[in-house]
Amino acid sequence: MQQQLLLVDENDTIIGYGDKLSVHEKGLLHRAFSIFVFNMKRELLLQKRAEAKYHSGGLWTNTCCSHPLKGEDLELTLHRKLKEEMGFDCAVSFKYKFIYKAAFDNGLTEHELDYVYVGEYDGLVEPNPEEAEDFKWISLEELVLDVNLNPRNYTEWFKEIVPNLSTLINC
């Protein structure tokens, strides 16, 4: 059985479930999460999505992003995905949530109610090549400049969050 994403309304009430591909083909609103991990130097850990991902392959984005699943505790999902994608785990705290919608050239649409989490970590990073083909630590100043100069190098949801990054790190 395929993993079931949580379909929600604009008030974040669960209204059903759907398999990942179908949800993205139909552009249905569903829950997602984005984790932003900073080091002690206040640099953000970015991942470059694996080229083979179902959308946004080869683009830079936040440390970890995925979907909560039907029947799985959100806290467990956050830590499981962080470990699966980037090879480490750390404490994370919820900051805010927002809705965005983005259509892709391959016919898929992200329509997500995205929960934003922040963590701190200074250890070894070992990304799963099926998830992330590269990673880097970057200062917020350098990141904001590059996103403004090269927006096509970054995922759509990440560009929605970038203007709020300085408030996230100061929380």
N, C-alpha and C positions, 0 to 999 in steps of 0.2 A: 504494500500500500504506500502511495506517495505521501510525503509530509504535507500536512494541512496548515495553510496560513490562516490567520485570524482576520476575517472580513469585519470591518467596523463602519459605523456611520460617522458623521462629522463631530459627534459628541463623544466619540471613542467607545461606543457601546457595541459589543460583539453582536453581529447580525447573521453570522454564518461562517462557513469555512470553505476553502478552495485549494486545489493543488497549485503549486508555484507557477507552472507554465500557463495554465488556464487563467489564473488571476492576472498575470502580466499581459496576456493576449487581450483580455477584455478590459484592462485598465481599471480594475475594481479597487476601491479604497481598502487598504489593509495595514496592519501594524508592522512596523519595522523598528530597528534600533541602530544608532550610530554611536560608536565608542571613540572617544578622543583621549589618547594617553600622552601625557607630558612627562618629561624628565625633570631632574632637579634644576637644570639650566633654563627651564620654561620653554623648551623646544617641543614641538609636536611630532609624534611618530606618524608618518604617512606610509601607506602601502600603495604600490602600483598594482592594480588589479591584473590578474592573469589574463593574457590575451584571449584564452578560450572561454572566458566567462560568458554567460548568456546575454549580457549587455554590458556596455561600458568597459569592455576588456581593454587593457593597456593604458587606462587612465589612472591618475593619482587620486587618492581619496583618504578619508580618515583611517585611523588605526584598524578598525574592524566595523563591519556593518552586515546585518543579516535580518532575519525575521523571527519573532517568537512563534512557537508552534503549538498547535492544539494539543492539550494534555501535558505540556512541559512547563514547569515553573520558570518564569522569566529570569529569575536570578541564576538558575542553573544554566539556562540558555546563554546568557551573557558571558558567563565564565567558560562554558564549553566552546563557544564560537571564538572567543579571544584565544584560547589555547589551540584550537584547530587551525585558525587562520595565521596567527603570528607566533605560536610556539611558547607562549608564556601566559600567565594569569596575574591579575592584580585586583585590588579593591576598586570598585567603580561606584560613583554616586550619580543619581538622576538629577538633571538640571532643568529641562523643559521639553516640550513636544510641539511639533508643528506639522502642517499638512503641505505637501507639494505634489505636483503632477508634471511628468516629463515624458514625452513620446520619443522613441528611438527609431533610427533608420530601418531596423530589422522588424518593425511592426509591433514591438512590445512597448508597453507603457508602464512606467512606475507611477503609482498613485498611492502615496504612503502617508500614514500618520506616524511620523518618525520620532521616537523617544531618544533624546540626546543624553549620553552619559560621559563622565569624565573620570580619569584615573591617573595615577602617577606610578612610574616604573623607571628603573635605571639599570636593569639587567640585560641578559642575553636575549636577542630577538632572532628567532628561527622560523621564518615564514614558510608555510606550506606552499610549494610551487603551483599547486592546483588552484590556489586561492590568490596568492600574491607573488608576482614575479620579481618584485624588488621592494625595498623600503628605504626610508631615510628619516633622520631627525632634522627639523627645520625650525628656524626662529619665526615668530609670528610676523615680524616685519618683512622678512624675505618671502614668506608664503603669500602674504597679502599682495605684495608687489608682483610676484609671479602669476598669481591668479588673475590679477588685473591685466597683465601683459599677455598671458597665454591661457585664456579661459577654456579653450578646447582641450587642454591637457588634464582637466579635472572633471570629476563626476558632477552631475546636476545637483544632487542633494548636498554634496560638499560645498558647492558654491553658494547654496542657500544659507549654510551655517557659518561660513567664513566671517561675515560681518559681525557675528556675535562671539567670536573666539576670545577676544580680550576680556570679555565679561566672564567667560567660562573659566579661564585660568585664574581669575581673581576671586572666584567664589570660595 
